Amino acid sequence: MNQNVNDTIVAISTPPGQGAIGVIRLSGKDAFSIADNCFKGKKLVLQPSHTAHFGRVVENTPFGEITIDEVVITLFRGPTSYTGEDIVEISCHGSSYILQKILQILISLGARMANPGEFTLRAFLNGKMDLSQAEAVADLIASESQVSHSVAINQMRGGFSGEIKALRQELIDFAALLELELDFSEEDVEFADRSKLVALIQKLQKTIRTLMFSFELGNVIKTGIATVIAGRPNAGKSTLLNALLNEERAIVSDIAGTTRDTIEENMTINGLVFRFVDTAGIRESRDTIEEIGVKKALAEIRKGSLILYMADVSTTSPEMVWSDLEVFDISGSRFLVLLNKVDLASNLNPEVYFKENLIHSGNILALSALHSTHIDQLKDTIYRQVISSPEMLDQTIVANTRHYEALYQADNALSAVLNGIHGGISSDFIALDLRQALFHLGSITGEISSEDLLDSIFTRFCIGK
């Protein structure tokens, strides 16, 4: 890391652009004294922690003292602060000129411009949070829905890291006994009960695999659920998108093939972000542009987390629906079959579209996109395709790819330990695999970390956080 953690750092912590209020943050051993040198009000170094003070920020020039702005300064003394160091937060008017001018003054008085994520890095280095909690800070800032916010808050409060630390501690206790065996290898003694070790590893793997399994949900919560609206031309796909969004987002026409390219829009349902993708109608075409649109539609279907297949019940037979689903090859995906234009088929019986091992009552819904019939029911059904029960959100959810990879490697190392025990290999090889498992679990919380890893994580943060 190309930074001195003993420096006092400074950065603007509010986003670029004009606003009513802007905030500049200082952190480090000289934060109070640097702020005092440009603040006209109470002597900050004499004030208690967690207090706010009104005054003026001034610039000393050869022509005298110039007032830059009237401000409120908030003080946080270490170690009871975000970074564990002394922190000064200056709330001024949100003019970009004022913010930059105050920043310039503070740098001239001895502060250094903070690197991206350096405030949170210092919080980690000073033991205010572990690495997974620090990463959750970035996720919290980036959260765009109630559910992604809840997942990030749970992780930031230590829900996920608490489970990992408990797992790791149990493993450390057994690893210590194995290491002891290596010290007495010539005496052929066994301190670590192999049957208890097997039971422990099986218990740990069950927990680890549950966490790994949650990653699929965590990833879509974090990035949004790619929901592809697909079907034949004139099935009503664009009409459905407009009905879901309650606005005329896509062009609707009776002319088949109106949609030539994909149209994407985000929508929040029960606190969960869905990225709806309206695609071109799937059919053979001699029109070059439409053919490109069909290829893009098929590509989106293969990438989608949830597929909404639409069929015009007035023109599409059950056999045609089954044939389309085979072409789409969505057997491994979440999908719903939407029987559209029920207003044109009053005697519709959805059961004729059922097919064993393909379509059942749980993934078929009749509606009218044009008249918004059953649209609210569709939204609830879409949500339940992802969140089948409220209890799912109460569990620890892994939403970070790095954490998933570390869990995967730890699981592989524990499997190697089990294979070694069953194969009767010596304690030193078992201990080696145990160390690997401990390493990967420790890398999640930062108990084991490298400068390259820290750089990779914290440089993705915004400056000022």
Secondary structure per residue as TSV (DSSP state, phi and psi in degrees):
chain	resnum	aa	ss	phi	psi
A	1	M	-	360.0	124.3
A	2	N	-	-89.4	63.8
A	3	Q	S	-156.5	149.2
A	4	N	-	-99.4	115.8
A	5	V	T	-74.3	-6.2
A	6	N	T	-89.2	-10.1
A	7	D	S	-69.7	158.1
A	8	T	-	-94.2	122.6
A	9	I	E	-105.2	156.9
A	10	V	E	-144.3	147.4
A	11	A	E	-164.3	157.5
A	12	I	E	-79.9	127.9
A	13	S	-	-102.5	-2.4
A	14	T	S	-103.9	155.8
A	15	P	-	-65.2	157.9
A	16	P	S	-62.7	154.2
A	17	G	S	110.4	166.5
A	18	Q	-	-79.3	143.2
A	19	G	-	-158.8	171.3
A	20	A	S	-66.5	-39.7
A	21	I	E	-128.5	141.1
A	22	G	E	-125.6	149.2
A	23	V	E	-125.2	131.2
A	24	I	E	-115.8	134.3
A	25	R	E	-117.7	132.9
A	26	L	E	-114.8	141.1
A	27	S	E	-144.4	133.1
A	28	G	S	144.7	174.6
A	29	K	T	-65.3	-23.7
A	30	D	T	-105.7	14.3
A	31	A	H	-59.1	-45.4
A	32	F	H	-66.5	-45.1
A	33	S	H	-68.4	-37.3
A	34	I	H	-63.3	-45.1
A	35	A	H	-63.6	-37.5
A	36	D	H	-59.9	-32.1
A	37	N	T	-72.3	-10.1
A	38	C	T	-129.7	7.8
A	39	F	E	-109.6	130.3
A	40	K	E	-108.1	105.7
A	41	G	S	174.5	-140.0
A	42	K	S	-70.0	155.2
A	43	K	-	-73.2	111.4
A	44	L	G	-66.3	-37.1
A	45	V	G	-64.2	-15.9
A	46	L	G	-96.5	-5.3
A	47	Q	S	-92.0	149.9
A	48	P	-	-73.4	165.6
A	49	S	S	-69.4	156.4
A	50	H	S	58.8	46.0
A	51	T	E	-128.9	155.2
A	52	A	E	-118.8	143.7
A	53	H	E	-138.9	132.6
A	54	F	E	-92.0	142.6
A	55	G	E	-178.7	-159.4
A	56	R	E	-123.2	141.9
A	57	V	E	-93.5	127.8
A	58	V	E	-123.9	157.5
A	59	E	E	-116.6	128.3
A	60	N	E	-88.1	120.8
A	61	T	E	-123.5	166.2
A	62	P	T	-58.1	-18.9
A	63	F	T	-99.8	5.8
A	64	G	E	118.5	-172.2
A	65	E	E	-87.4	129.5
A	66	I	E	-116.7	127.8
A	67	T	E	-78.3	126.4
A	68	I	E	-90.2	-42.9
A	69	D	E	-169.6	157.2
A	70	E	E	-87.8	132.3
A	71	V	E	-136.2	167.5
A	72	V	E	-118.5	124.9
A	73	I	E	-107.8	129.9
A	74	T	E	-110.8	135.4
A	75	L	E	-112.6	137.7
A	76	F	E	-134.7	112.8
A	77	R	-	-86.2	138.2
A	78	G	T	-69.2	152.8
A	79	P	T	-88.8	4.5
A	80	T	S	-89.2	57.5
A	81	S	S	-139.7	174.0
A	82	Y	S	-59.0	-45.6
A	83	T	S	-89.3	-12.0
A	84	G	S	86.0	-3.5
A	85	E	S	-110.1	174.4
A	86	D	-	-64.8	131.5
A	87	I	E	-126.7	136.5
A	88	V	E	-120.4	128.1
A	89	E	E	-116.6	122.2
A	90	I	E	-104.8	115.1
A	91	S	E	-98.7	115.4
A	92	C	E	-126.0	-178.4
A	93	H	E	-68.7	150.5
A	94	G	-	-81.3	17.1
A	95	S	-	-63.4	133.0
A	96	S	H	-63.2	-32.9
A	97	Y	H	-64.2	-47.1
A	98	I	H	-61.9	-45.3
A	99	L	H	-60.4	-48.3
A	100	Q	H	-66.4	-36.0
A	101	K	H	-66.9	-45.0
A	102	I	H	-65.0	-39.8
A	103	L	H	-60.0	-44.7
A	104	Q	H	-61.1	-43.1
A	105	I	H	-62.5	-45.4
A	106	L	H	-64.2	-37.8
A	107	I	H	-67.0	-38.7
A	108	S	H	-66.9	-22.0
A	109	L	T	-91.6	0.9
A	110	G	T	124.5	-4.1
A	111	A	-	-80.8	157.2
A	112	R	E	-113.4	141.7
A	113	M	E	-62.1	129.4
A	114	A	-	-71.9	148.1
A	115	N	-	-82.6	163.3
A	116	P	T	-54.6	129.8
A	117	G	T	73.2	8.6
A	118	E	H	-71.3	-29.9
A	119	F	H	-63.7	-44.8
A	120	T	H	-71.6	-33.7
A	121	L	H	-59.2	-44.0
A	122	R	H	-65.1	-35.6
A	123	A	H	-60.8	-41.0
A	124	F	H	-66.5	-49.2
A	125	L	H	-63.8	-28.8
A	126	N	T	-92.9	9.6
A	127	G	T	76.1	17.8
A	128	K	S	-79.6	-20.7
A	129	M	S	-160.1	157.3
A	130	D	-	-89.0	-179.3
A	131	L	H	-67.2	-40.0
A	132	S	H	-67.4	-34.2
A	133	Q	H	-67.5	-39.0
A	134	A	H	-62.6	-41.9
A	135	E	H	-64.2	-32.6
A	136	A	H	-66.2	-25.6
A	137	V	H	-60.6	-45.1
A	138	A	H	-64.6	-39.9
A	139	D	H	-65.1	-36.8
A	140	L	H	-65.5	-42.4
A	141	I	H	-63.0	-36.7
A	142	A	H	-86.5	-6.8
A	143	S	-	-64.1	136.1
A	144	E	-	-121.4	7.2
A	145	S	S	-146.7	164.7
A	146	Q	H	-61.6	-41.3
A	147	V	H	-70.0	-44.9
A	148	S	H	-64.7	-33.5
A	149	H	H	-63.7	-43.1
A	150	S	H	-64.6	-41.6
A	151	V	H	-63.1	-43.9
A	152	A	H	-66.7	-40.6
A	153	I	H	-62.4	-43.5
A	154	N	H	-61.1	-41.9
A	155	Q	H	-70.3	-39.1
A	156	M	H	-66.2	-30.5
A	157	R	T	-82.9	0.9
A	158	G	T	95.6	12.3
A	159	G	H	-60.8	-47.3
A	160	F	H	-73.8	-47.5
A	161	S	H	-65.4	-30.1
A	162	G	H	-61.5	-42.0
A	163	E	H	-65.3	-42.8
A	164	I	H	-64.9	-42.8
A	165	K	H	-64.3	-38.7
A	166	A	H	-64.8	-43.2
A	167	L	H	-60.4	-45.7
A	168	R	H	-66.6	-37.8
A	169	Q	H	-65.4	-40.8
A	170	E	H	-60.6	-39.0
A	171	L	H	-71.1	-37.0
A	172	I	H	-60.5	-41.0
A	173	D	H	-60.1	-42.1
A	174	F	H	-74.2	-37.1
A	175	A	H	-61.6	-35.4
A	176	A	H	-63.3	-39.1
A	177	L	H	-67.0	-38.3
A	178	L	H	-65.1	-41.6
A	179	E	H	-62.8	-34.7
A	180	L	H	-65.1	-37.6
A	181	E	H	-60.3	-37.8
A	182	L	H	-64.7	-32.1
A	183	D	H	-68.8	-23.8
A	184	F	T	-116.5	33.1
A	185	S	G	-60.3	-32.4
A	186	E	G	-72.1	-18.7
A	187	E	G	-96.0	-0.1
A	188	D	T	52.3	51.1
A	189	V	-	-105.3	157.7
A	190	E	-	-130.5	106.1
A	191	F	-	-88.1	-32.6
A	192	A	S	-93.9	112.9
A	193	D	-	-63.9	114.8
A	194	R	H	-63.5	-36.2
A	195	S	H	-66.8	-38.9
A	196	K	H	-68.9	-35.1
A	197	L	H	-65.7	-41.9
A	198	V	H	-61.5	-44.8
A	199	A	H	-63.3	-40.6
A	200	L	H	-63.6	-47.3
A	201	I	H	-62.4	-41.0
A	202	Q	H	-62.9	-38.4
A	203	K	H	-66.8	-42.5
A	204	L	H	-64.2	-42.6
A	205	Q	H	-64.7	-35.5
A	206	K	H	-62.1	-44.2
A	207	T	H	-67.0	-44.9
A	208	I	H	-61.1	-42.7
A	209	R	H	-70.5	-31.1
A	210	T	H	-64.1	-42.5
A	211	L	H	-64.4	-42.7
A	212	M	H	-62.6	-40.4
A	213	F	H	-62.9	-31.7
A	214	S	T	-71.5	-13.1
A	215	F	H	-64.0	-35.8
A	216	E	H	-57.9	-45.0
A	217	L	H	-69.2	-44.5
A	218	G	H	-60.7	-38.2
A	219	N	H	-67.2	-42.5
A	220	V	H	-73.4	-30.1
A	221	I	H	-63.6	-40.9
A	222	K	H	-71.8	-40.7
A	223	T	H	-101.2	-13.0
A	224	G	-	95.9	147.0
A	225	I	E	-88.9	115.0
A	226	A	E	-71.1	108.9
A	227	T	E	-114.3	109.2
A	228	V	E	-97.3	126.7
A	229	I	E	-95.5	114.5
A	230	A	E	-130.7	163.2
A	231	G	E	155.2	-174.7
A	232	R	S	-76.6	165.4
A	233	P	T	-58.8	144.4
A	234	N	T	64.8	21.0
A	235	A	S	-76.8	-17.0
A	236	G	S	104.0	23.8
A	237	K	H	-65.0	-47.9
A	238	S	H	-67.8	-35.4
A	239	T	H	-63.0	-39.3
A	240	L	H	-64.3	-44.0
A	241	L	H	-58.4	-44.4
A	242	N	H	-63.6	-39.4
A	243	A	H	-67.0	-39.4
A	244	L	H	-66.0	-42.2
A	245	L	H	-82.7	-15.2
A	246	N	T	60.1	38.9
A	247	E	S	-158.0	160.0
A	248	E	-	-83.9	78.4
A	249	R	-	-86.4	-39.6
A	250	A	S	-109.5	146.9
A	251	I	-	-71.2	129.8
A	252	V	-	-114.8	132.3
A	253	S	-	-150.8	154.2
A	254	D	S	-75.4	-11.3
A	255	I	S	-76.9	122.5
A	256	A	T	-64.2	138.0
A	257	G	T	87.4	19.2
A	258	T	-	-61.3	-43.3
A	259	T	-	-80.4	115.3
A	260	R	-	-104.7	-23.4
A	261	D	S	-130.2	168.2
A	262	T	-	-77.3	145.7
A	263	I	E	-122.2	127.6
A	264	E	E	-117.8	138.2
A	265	E	E	-147.4	143.1
A	266	N	E	-94.9	147.0
A	267	M	E	-148.6	139.4
A	268	T	E	-100.2	126.7
A	269	I	E	-121.8	117.1
A	270	N	T	51.6	40.6
A	271	G	T	83.1	6.0
A	272	L	E	-117.4	132.5
A	273	V	E	-85.8	126.5
A	274	F	E	-112.6	131.7
A	275	R	E	-100.4	96.9
A	276	F	E	-78.5	133.8
A	277	V	E	-123.4	111.2
A	278	D	E	-87.5	127.8
A	279	T	-	-116.2	166.3
A	280	A	-	-68.0	149.6
A	281	G	-	-63.4	139.2
A	282	I	-	-87.4	114.7
A	283	R	S	-165.4	163.2
A	284	E	-	-73.6	136.8
A	285	S	-	-144.2	146.2
A	286	R	S	-95.3	-7.0
A	287	D	-	-77.5	119.6
A	288	T	H	-59.3	-44.2
A	289	I	H	-65.6	-45.4
A	290	E	H	-64.3	-37.0
A	291	E	H	-62.1	-40.2
A	292	I	H	-62.7	-41.6
A	293	G	H	-61.8	-39.4
A	294	V	H	-64.6	-41.8
A	295	K	H	-63.2	-40.5
A	296	K	H	-65.7	-36.7
A	297	A	H	-63.4	-44.8
A	298	L	H	-63.8	-36.6
A	299	A	H	-65.6	-40.4
A	300	E	H	-65.4	-38.3
A	301	I	H	-60.1	-42.1
A	302	R	H	-68.7	-28.2
A	303	K	H	-88.3	-19.1
A	304	G	-	-66.3	145.8
A	305	S	S	-83.9	-29.3
A	306	L	E	-140.3	129.0
A	307	I	E	-109.8	126.1
A	308	L	E	-104.4	100.5
A	309	Y	E	-88.7	122.6
A	310	M	E	-105.8	138.6
A	311	A	E	-133.2	133.5
A	312	D	E	-79.1	108.3
A	313	V	T	-67.0	-17.1
A	314	S	T	-78.9	-17.1
A	315	T	T	-130.1	-8.1
A	316	T	-	-115.1	117.8
A	317	S	-	-80.6	162.0
A	318	P	H	-55.1	-40.3
A	319	E	H	-62.2	-36.8
A	320	M	H	-67.7	-38.5
A	321	V	H	-63.3	-47.3
A	322	W	H	-61.3	-40.2
A	323	S	H	-63.8	-41.8
A	324	D	H	-62.3	-43.6
A	325	L	H	-63.1	-33.3
A	326	E	H	-69.0	-38.4
A	327	V	H	-65.3	-41.3
A	328	F	H	-69.0	-24.4
A	329	D	T	52.6	57.4
A	330	I	-	-109.1	25.1
A	331	S	T	-60.0	-30.3
A	332	G	T	-92.8	5.1
A	333	S	S	-107.3	161.0
A	334	R	E	-75.3	131.8
A	335	F	E	-150.2	153.6
A	336	L	E	-123.9	141.9
A	337	V	E	-100.3	118.0
A	338	L	E	-105.5	112.5
A	339	L	E	-87.5	100.7
A	340	N	E	-93.1	160.8
A	341	K	-	68.4	41.6
A	342	V	G	-64.3	-19.5
A	343	D	G	-66.6	-18.1
A	344	L	G	-98.1	-0.9
A	345	A	-	-140.7	77.7
A	346	S	T	-64.7	-25.5
A	347	N	T	-98.4	22.9
A	348	L	-	-63.1	133.9
A	349	N	-	-118.3	101.9
A	350	P	G	-57.2	-22.3
A	351	E	G	-65.1	-22.3
A	352	V	G	-69.2	-15.5
A	353	Y	G	-91.1	-6.5
A	354	F	-	-66.4	145.4
A	355	K	B	-149.1	132.0
A	356	E	T	-57.1	135.7
A	357	N	T	64.9	14.9
A	358	L	T	-136.3	-65.2
A	359	I	B	-123.4	128.0
A	360	H	-	-133.1	-179.0
A	361	S	G	-62.2	-25.7
A	362	G	G	-76.0	-17.5
A	363	N	G	-127.1	37.8
A	364	I	E	-140.0	140.3
A	365	L	E	-148.8	131.5
A	366	A	E	-93.2	138.3
A	367	L	-	-157.7	174.1
A	368	S	B	-129.9	107.3
A	369	A	T	-65.9	-36.1
A	370	L	T	-63.0	-41.2
A	371	H	T	-101.6	8.9
A	372	S	T	56.7	31.2
A	373	T	B	-76.5	125.9
A	374	H	T	66.9	20.5
A	375	I	H	-68.1	-40.5
A	376	D	H	-63.7	-39.1
A	377	Q	H	-64.0	-37.3
A	378	L	H	-63.3	-43.1
A	379	K	H	-60.3	-43.8
A	380	D	H	-63.2	-40.3
A	381	T	H	-66.3	-41.7
A	382	I	H	-59.5	-45.0
A	383	Y	H	-62.1	-43.0
A	384	R	H	-69.2	-20.8
A	385	Q	H	-64.3	-27.8
A	386	V	H	-100.2	-48.5
A	387	I	-	-110.7	94.4
A	388	S	S	-74.1	-24.7
A	389	S	S	-150.7	149.0
A	390	P	G	-60.1	-26.9
A	391	E	G	-62.8	-23.9
A	392	M	G	-58.7	-35.7
A	393	L	G	-82.0	-10.8
A	394	D	G	-86.0	-12.9
A	395	Q	S	-87.3	162.8
A	396	T	-	-68.9	127.6
A	397	I	-	-119.2	128.4
A	398	V	-	-87.0	121.4
A	399	A	-	-121.9	6.6
A	400	N	-	-115.4	126.0
A	401	T	H	-61.0	-39.0
A	402	R	H	-61.7	-40.7
A	403	H	H	-65.2	-41.0
A	404	Y	H	-61.8	-44.5
A	405	E	H	-64.2	-38.3
A	406	A	H	-66.3	-40.8
A	407	L	H	-63.8	-40.5
A	408	Y	H	-61.3	-45.2
A	409	Q	H	-67.1	-38.0
A	410	A	H	-64.8	-41.0
A	411	D	H	-62.4	-41.9
A	412	N	H	-63.2	-40.4
A	413	A	H	-65.5	-39.2
A	414	L	H	-67.8	-35.7
A	415	S	H	-63.3	-37.9
A	416	A	H	-64.6	-36.4
A	417	V	H	-62.6	-46.2
A	418	L	H	-61.4	-44.1
A	419	N	H	-61.5	-38.7
A	420	G	H	-66.3	-40.6
A	421	I	H	-65.1	-46.5
A	422	H	H	-67.4	-28.5
A	423	G	H	-86.9	-3.9
A	424	G	T	72.5	27.9
A	425	I	-	-76.9	165.9
A	426	S	-	-71.7	162.1
A	427	S	H	-61.4	-32.4
A	428	D	H	-66.6	-34.7
A	429	F	H	-73.8	-37.1
A	430	I	H	-63.6	-43.2
A	431	A	H	-61.7	-36.8
A	432	L	H	-62.9	-44.2
A	433	D	H	-67.8	-35.6
A	434	L	H	-63.5	-39.9
A	435	R	H	-61.9	-38.6
A	436	Q	H	-62.4	-43.8
A	437	A	H	-62.2	-44.0
A	438	L	H	-63.0	-39.1
A	439	F	H	-60.7	-48.7
A	440	H	H	-68.4	-38.0
A	441	L	H	-67.2	-39.6
A	442	G	H	-67.0	-28.9
A	443	S	H	-68.7	-22.2
A	444	I	H	-68.6	-46.3
A	445	T	H	-91.2	-9.1
A	446	G	T	92.2	4.6
A	447	E	S	-64.1	-24.6
A	448	I	S	-129.4	119.6
A	449	S	-	-151.1	164.5
A	450	S	-	-126.6	162.8
A	451	E	H	-62.6	-37.6
A	452	D	H	-63.0	-41.0
A	453	L	H	-64.1	-46.2
A	454	L	H	-62.8	-42.1
A	455	D	H	-59.7	-44.6
A	456	S	H	-61.0	-39.5
A	457	I	H	-75.8	-51.5
A	458	F	H	-80.2	-22.8
A	459	T	T	-71.2	-11.8
A	460	R	T	-84.1	-8.5
A	461	F	S	-75.6	162.0
A	462	C	-	-79.2	154.1
A	463	I	T	-68.6	137.4
A	464	G	T	102.2	-6.5
A	465	K	-	-127.5	360.0
